[in-house]
Amino acid sequence: MTDQSLATRPSDQPSPTREEIVARVRGLQPLIAANGARGEQDRRVPEETISALREAGAFKIGVPARFGGYETDVRTMLDVSGAVGEADGGTAWAVTLMNVCAWLTGTMSEQAQEDVWGANPDARISGVLTPTAEVVKVDGGYRVNGRWYYNSGSWHSDWANLGIPIVDEHGEVVDQGSALIPKSELQLEETWFVAGMRASGSNCLVANDVFVPEHRIFSVPEFTAGNYLSPFKDEAYYRSSAIPVLALVLAGPQLGMGRRALQIVREKAATKPISYTYFKTQSESVGFQLQIAKAAMLIDTAHLHAYRAADDIDRAAAEGGSLNELARCRVRADTALVLQNVTRAIDILLFAHGAGSFAETNELQRLWRDSAVAARHAVTLPEVNFEIYGKALLGRSDQITHLI
C-alpha cells in the first residue's frame, strides 16, 4: 500500500512521473480485481478500493499542483485508467470520470477551484454536461432545480459539475452552462441498473432549489472553444482542447480491458482443449492462432490511435494553443476507432476461448459486458464520430454537433 503522504504532497515538491503513478496503480490490481465482483453486486466501487486508489494518488492526476495535485497530461490519464481497467472496468470508469471532472474544474475560475480543493485537496468531482435543469436568475447567481443522468462515480464524489441553461432576468435562455455544486446539497437517486459497468455507480443526482453562485458557473460554448476561466495561463494541462479531452479519456478503460482479455485467453490456451476436435490445447490450432493474432492487432491499433490523439492534445497544450478543428475532429474519430477495435477484439477472444467465457465466475464475461456498455457512450459512437471527421475532411459546413 502506498503511504498517504504520497497523495497529499506539498505543491512545491515535484509530481511523480507517469511511470511511477501507473506502477502504484498496478500494485493495487490484485485488490481491485478481488473487489470486482462485490463492486458489480453493490453497483458501486467498494470503499476499500477507493481508499487504496486515493492513497496511491490515482485521483490526483487531474488536480492542479497548487492544491497538491499531480497536474499531469492526457496520456497519463489514459495510462492510469488503463491500468485500473486491467483489474476492473467499472472501477476504471469511475476513476476516469472523476479524474476528467477534476481536469475540467481546473479550467474554472480561481474561486471555484478554491471552493473545491481549498479545504479538501482530496475532493473528487463527478459531472454531466447535459442541461437537464430549470434555473432562475437571482442576485449573485442562480437557483437550480434539476435531475442529471448518469453521474459515474456518484457515490464517491464530493462535488458535481452539472449542465444548466443560463437564463436572463426574464427567464429567457441565453446560453448553455455548467454549475459546480457540492454533493452535500444534492440527492442521489439509485437508477443505475444495467448489464455492464455496474460498479461505476452512474446514478442520478437531483437538485431541489439549490443556489449556485456566479463564480461556480461557466459557459459550455466558451469552454468548448477553449476560452477557460482559469487565470493560471501558465498551466499547460488546463489549456488542453476541451472536447478532445472529454472524449478521449473514455478510451482509457477500454485499453486496459482489451489487454486483460487478451492476457486471459493467451494464458489459458496452453491447457484448454477445443471441444469436439482432436486438439488437446487451443494453442495447437491454426484457427485459434489466427484469432489471437487478429485480436492482438486490433488492440495494438487501438493503442496507437489513442496515443496519437493524446500526444496531439498534449503537444498543442504545451505549445500554448489548442488543436485546430480538423485535428479535434480526428480525435473524435480516433476515440471511436479505439472503442470499435477493442470491442471487436474482445468478441473474437470470446469466440476463441469458447462458451466457458460466459460462466458467471469467468472474468471474461464481465470484461465483455463492461466494454460493450462503455463503448455506447454518446460521445464515442463510431458512426457519429466518423461522420464528424468525414465532414471536417471534406470541409463541409453542415457539421452535426458543436462538441468538437
C-alpha positions in Angstrom: 0.0 0.0 0.0 1.3 3.5 -0.9 1.7 5.9 2.0 -1.0 8.5 2.2 1.7 11.2 2.2 2.3 10.4 -1.5 -1.2 11.6 -2.3 -1.0 14.8 -0.3 2.4 16.1 -1.1 3.1 19.9 -0.8 2.7 21.7 -4.1 6.3 22.7 -4.2 7.5 19.1 -4.5 7.8 17.5 -7.9 5.0 15.3 -9.2 5.6 11.6 -9.6 6.3 10.5 -13.2 3.7 8.8 -15.3 5.6 5.5 -14.8 5.6 5.9 -11.0 1.8 6.7 -10.9 1.0 3.7 -13.1 3.3 1.4 -11.1 1.4 2.4 -7.9 -1.9 1.6 -9.6 -0.6 -1.7 -10.9 0.4 -2.6 -7.4 -3.2 -2.3 -6.4 -4.5 -4.5 -9.2 -4.9 -7.7 -7.0 -7.1 -5.7 -4.6 -9.1 -4.0 -7.3 -9.7 -7.4 -9.0 -10.6 -9.1 -5.8 -13.2 -6.5 -5.1 -14.6 -6.5 -8.7 -17.4 -8.9 -8.1 -18.5 -7.1 -5.0 -18.5 -3.8 -6.8 -20.7 -5.2 -9.5 -23.1 -6.7 -7.0 -23.3 -3.4 -5.0 -23.3 -1.3 -8.1 -20.5 0.9 -6.7 -16.8 0.6 -6.2 -16.1 -0.8 -2.7 -14.7 1.9 -0.3 -11.7 -0.3 0.3 -10.7 0.1 -3.4 -11.5 3.9 -3.4 -9.4 4.4 -0.3 -6.4 2.5 -1.8 -6.6 4.4 -5.0 -6.8 7.7 -3.1 -3.7 6.8 -1.1 -1.9 5.9 -4.3 -2.7 9.3 -5.8 -4.8 7.9 -8.5 -7.3 10.8 -8.1 -4.6 13.5 -8.2 -3.7 13.3 -11.8 -6.3 16.0 -12.8 -5.8 18.2 -9.8 -3.7 21.4 -10.1 -0.3 21.3 -8.4 -1.4 24.4 -6.5 -3.6 22.1 -4.4 -1.1 19.3 -4.1 -2.2 17.6 -7.3 -0.1 16.0 -10.0 -1.3 18.2 -12.9 -0.3 15.6 -15.4 -1.4 15.2 -19.1 -3.9 13.3 -21.2 -1.5 10.4 -21.9 -1.2 9.9 -18.1 -5.0 9.9 -17.8 -5.2 7.1 -20.4 -2.5 5.0 -18.8 -3.9 5.3 -15.2 -7.4 4.4 -16.4 -6.0 1.5 -18.5 -4.0 0.2 -15.5 -7.2 0.2 -13.4 -9.2 -1.3 -16.3 -6.9 -4.3 -16.4 -8.3 -5.2 -13.0 -11.9 -4.0 -13.2 -13.7 -2.0 -15.9 -16.4 -0.4 -13.6 -13.7 0.9 -11.2 -11.7 2.3 -14.2 -14.8 4.1 -15.5 -15.4 5.8 -12.1 -11.8 6.8 -11.8 -11.7 8.1 -15.3 -14.8 10.3 -14.9 -13.8 11.7 -11.6 -10.3 12.5 -12.9 -11.5 14.2 -16.1 -14.0 16.2 -14.0 -11.1 17.3 -11.8 -9.3 18.5 -15.0 -12.5 20.4 -16.1 -12.7 22.1 -12.7 -9.1 23.1 -13.1 -10.2 25.3 -16.1 -12.8 27.1 -14.0 -12.5 30.4 -12.0 -9.9 30.6 -9.2 -12.6 30.9 -6.6 -14.4 27.8 -7.9 -11.2 25.8 -7.6 -10.6 27.2 -4.1 -14.2 26.2 -3.1 -13.5 22.6 -4.2 -9.9 22.0 -3.1 -9.0 24.8 -0.7 -10.3 23.0 2.4 -10.1 19.5 0.9 -7.3 18.7 -1.5 -8.7 15.2 -1.9 -12.1 16.4 -3.1 -13.4 14.4 -6.1 -15.9 15.6 -8.7 -18.4 13.8 -11.0 -20.3 15.5 -13.8 -22.8 15.6 -16.6 -22.9 18.5 -19.1 -26.4 17.8 -20.4 -28.5 20.8 -19.3 -31.4 18.9 -17.8 -32.5 21.5 -15.3 -34.6 24.6 -14.7 -33.0 27.8 -13.3 -34.0 31.2 -12.1 -31.5 34.1 -12.1 -31.2 35.7 -8.7 -28.7 38.2 -7.1 -25.2 36.7 -7.3 -26.1 33.5 -9.2 -28.9 31.1 -10.0 -31.4 28.9 -8.2 -31.3 25.4 -9.8 -33.7 22.5 -9.9 -32.8 19.5 -12.0 -32.0 15.8 -12.5 -28.9 14.6 -14.1 -28.2 11.1 -15.5 -25.7 9.4 -15.3 -23.1 10.5 -12.8 -20.3 8.0 -12.9 -18.6 7.8 -9.5 -21.7 9.4 -7.9 -21.2 7.5 -4.7 -17.6 8.7 -4.2 -17.7 12.4 -5.4 -17.7 15.4 -3.2 -18.9 17.8 -5.9 -20.6 17.6 -9.2 -20.4 19.7 -12.4 -23.9 19.7 -13.8 -25.3 21.2 -17.0 -27.8 24.0 -16.8 -29.4 26.5 -19.1 -28.3 30.1 -18.4 -31.2 32.5 -18.4 -31.6 36.2 -18.1 -33.8 38.2 -15.7 -36.9 37.3 -17.8 -36.2 33.6 -17.8 -35.1 33.6 -21.4 -32.4 31.1 -22.2 -29.3 33.0 -23.3 -26.5 30.3 -23.0 -25.7 26.8 -22.0 -23.8 26.4 -18.8 -22.5 24.1 -16.2 -22.8 24.6 -12.4 -20.4 23.3 -9.8 -22.5 22.1 -6.8 -21.4 20.4 -3.5 -22.6 16.8 -3.3 -24.0 17.7 0.2 -26.6 19.9 -1.5 -27.8 17.2 -3.9 -29.8 14.0 -3.6 -28.6 10.7 -5.1 -31.2 8.6 -6.7 -30.2 5.0 -7.5 -31.1 4.5 -11.2 -28.0 2.5 -12.4 -29.5 -0.9 -13.1 -27.6 -2.1 -16.2 -26.0 -5.0 -17.9 -22.4 -3.8 -17.6 -20.3 -1.1 -15.9 -22.4 -1.7 -12.9 -19.6 -0.8 -10.4 -19.3 2.7 -12.0 -22.2 3.9 -9.8 -23.6 6.1 -12.6 -26.7 7.3 -10.8 -29.0 10.3 -11.0 -28.2 13.4 -9.0 -31.1 15.7 -8.0 -31.1 19.4 -7.1 -34.1 21.0 -5.4 -33.9 24.8 -5.3 -30.1 24.9 -4.9 -28.3 28.3 -5.0 -25.2 28.3 -7.2 -23.0 31.5 -7.2 -21.9 33.0 -10.4 -18.2 32.1 -9.9 -19.1 28.4 -9.9 -20.8 28.5 -13.4 -19.2 28.5 -16.8 -20.5 28.8 -20.4 -20.3 25.5 -22.2 -19.8 27.1 -25.7 -16.9 29.2 -24.3 -15.5 26.1 -22.7 -15.7 24.0 -25.9 -14.0 26.9 -27.7 -11.1 26.8 -25.2 -11.9 30.1 -23.5 -11.4 28.9 -20.0 -12.0 31.0 -16.9 -8.8 29.9 -15.0 -6.4 32.9 -14.6 -3.4 30.5 -14.4 -2.4 30.6 -18.1 1.0 29.0 -17.5 -0.6 25.7 -16.5 -0.4 23.8 -19.8 -2.6 20.9 -18.8 -5.6 23.3 -18.4 -5.1 24.6 -21.9 -5.9 21.2 -23.4 -8.6 21.2 -26.0 -11.9 20.6 -24.2 -14.0 18.1 -26.2 -11.0 16.0 -27.4 -10.1 15.6 -23.7 -13.6 14.7 -22.6 -14.0 12.2 -25.4 -10.5 10.5 -25.5 -10.3 9.8 -21.8 -13.2 7.3 -22.2 -10.8 5.2 -24.2 -8.6 4.5 -21.2 -10.6 1.8 -19.5 -11.1 0.1 -22.9 -7.4 -0.2 -23.4 -7.0 -1.9 -20.1 -9.9 -4.2 -20.6 -8.7 -5.2 -24.0 -5.2 -6.0 -22.7 -6.6 -8.1 -19.9 -9.0 -10.1 -22.1 -6.1 -10.9 -24.4 -3.9 -12.0 -21.4 -6.6 -14.3 -20.0 -7.2 -16.1 -23.4 -3.4 -16.4 -24.1 -2.7 -17.9 -20.7 -5.4 -20.5 -20.9 -4.5 -21.6 -24.4 -1.7 -23.9 -23.4 -4.0 -26.1 -21.3 -7.6 -25.6 -22.6 -8.7 -28.1 -25.2 -11.0 -27.3 -28.2 -14.1 -29.4 -27.5 -15.3 -31.9 -30.2 -11.9 -31.7 -32.0 -8.6 -33.6 -31.8 -6.9 -30.5 -30.4 -5.7 -31.2 -26.9 -4.9 -27.5 -26.5 -6.2 -24.4 -28.2 -2.6 -23.2 -28.9 -2.2 -26.1 -31.3 -4.9 -24.9 -33.6 -4.0 -22.6 -36.6 -7.6 -21.3 -36.5 -7.1 -20.3 -32.8 -3.7 -18.7 -33.6 -5.3 -16.6 -36.3 -7.9 -15.4 -33.9 -5.4 -14.4 -31.3 -3.3 -12.6 -33.9 -6.3 -10.7 -35.2 -7.4 -9.7 -31.7 -3.9 -8.6 -30.7 -3.6 -6.4 -33.8 -6.9 -4.8 -33.1 -5.9 -4.0 -29.5 -2.5 -2.7 -30.7 -4.1 -0.5 -33.3 -6.4 0.9 -30.6 -3.4 1.9 -28.5 -1.7 3.5 -31.5 -4.7 5.7 -32.2 -5.3 6.5 -28.5 -1.7 7.6 -28.0 -1.6 9.6 -31.2 -4.6 11.5 -30.1 -3.3 12.0 -26.6 0.1 13.2 -28.0 -1.7 15.7 -30.3 -3.7 17.2 -27.4 -0.7 17.3 -25.0 1.6 18.8 -27.6 -0.8 21.6 -28.6 -1.4 22.4 -24.9 2.3 22.5 -24.2 2.9 24.9 -27.1 0.2 27.3 -25.8 -2.6 26.6 -28.2 -5.5 24.3 -28.9 -5.9 21.9 -31.7 -7.4 23.1 -35.0 -10.8 22.0 -36.0 -9.6 19.1 -38.3 -7.4 17.8 -35.5 -10.2 18.0 -32.9 -12.5 16.0 -35.3 -9.7 13.4 -35.8 -9.5 12.9 -32.0 -13.3 12.1 -32.0 -12.6 9.6 -34.8 -9.5 8.1 -33.1 -11.6 7.6 -29.9 -14.4 5.9 -31.8 -11.8 3.6 -33.5 -10.3 2.6 -30.2 -13.7 1.5 -28.8 -14.6 -0.2 -32.1 -11.4 -2.2 -32.2 -11.4 -3.2 -28.5 -15.0 -4.4 -28.6 -14.3 -6.4 -31.8 -11.1 -7.9 -30.3 -12.9 -9.0 -27.1 -15.7 -10.5 -29.3 -13.1 -12.5 -31.2 -11.4 -13.6 -28.0 -14.6 -14.9 -26.6 -15.3 -16.9 -29.7 -11.7 -18.3 -29.4 -11.9 -19.1 -25.7 -15.3 -20.8 -26.0 -18.7 -20.9 -24.3 -17.0 -21.1 -20.9 -16.3 -17.4 -21.3 -19.9 -16.7 -20.2 -19.8 -18.5 -16.9 -20.7 -16.1 -14.1 -17.4 -17.0 -12.4 -15.4 -16.2 -15.5 -13.8 -12.8 -15.6 -14.1 -12.6 -19.4 -17.9 -12.2 -19.4 -17.7 -9.2 -17.1 -15.0 -7.6 -19.3 -17.2 -8.3 -22.3 -20.3 -6.6 -20.7 -18.3 -3.7 -19.2 -16.6 -3.0 -22.5 -19.8 -3.2 -24.5 -21.7 -0.9 -22.3 -18.9 1.7 -22.0 -18.5 1.7 -25.8 -22.0 3.0 -26.3 -21.3 6.4 -24.6 -22.8 9.1 -26.8 -19.6 11.0 -27.5 -17.8 7.8 -28.6 -20.3 6.2 -31.0 -18.3 5.2 -34.1 -20.7 6.2 -36.9 -21.3 9.6 -35.3 -17.6 10.3 -34.7 -16.6 9.1 -38.2 -19.2 11.4 -39.7 -17.9 14.3 -37.7 -14.4 13.6 -39.0 -15.5 13.0 -42.6 -17.3 16.3 -42.8 -14.2 18.0 -41.5 -12.0 16.3 -44.1 -14.3 17.4 -46.8 -14.6 21.0 -45.5 -18.4 20.8 -45.2 -20.4 23.4 -43.3 -23.2 21.0 -42.2 -21.4 19.7 -39.1 -23.7 17.7 -36.8 -22.5 19.0 -33.4 -20.7 21.9 -31.7 -19.0 19.4 -29.4 -15.7 19.3 -31.3 
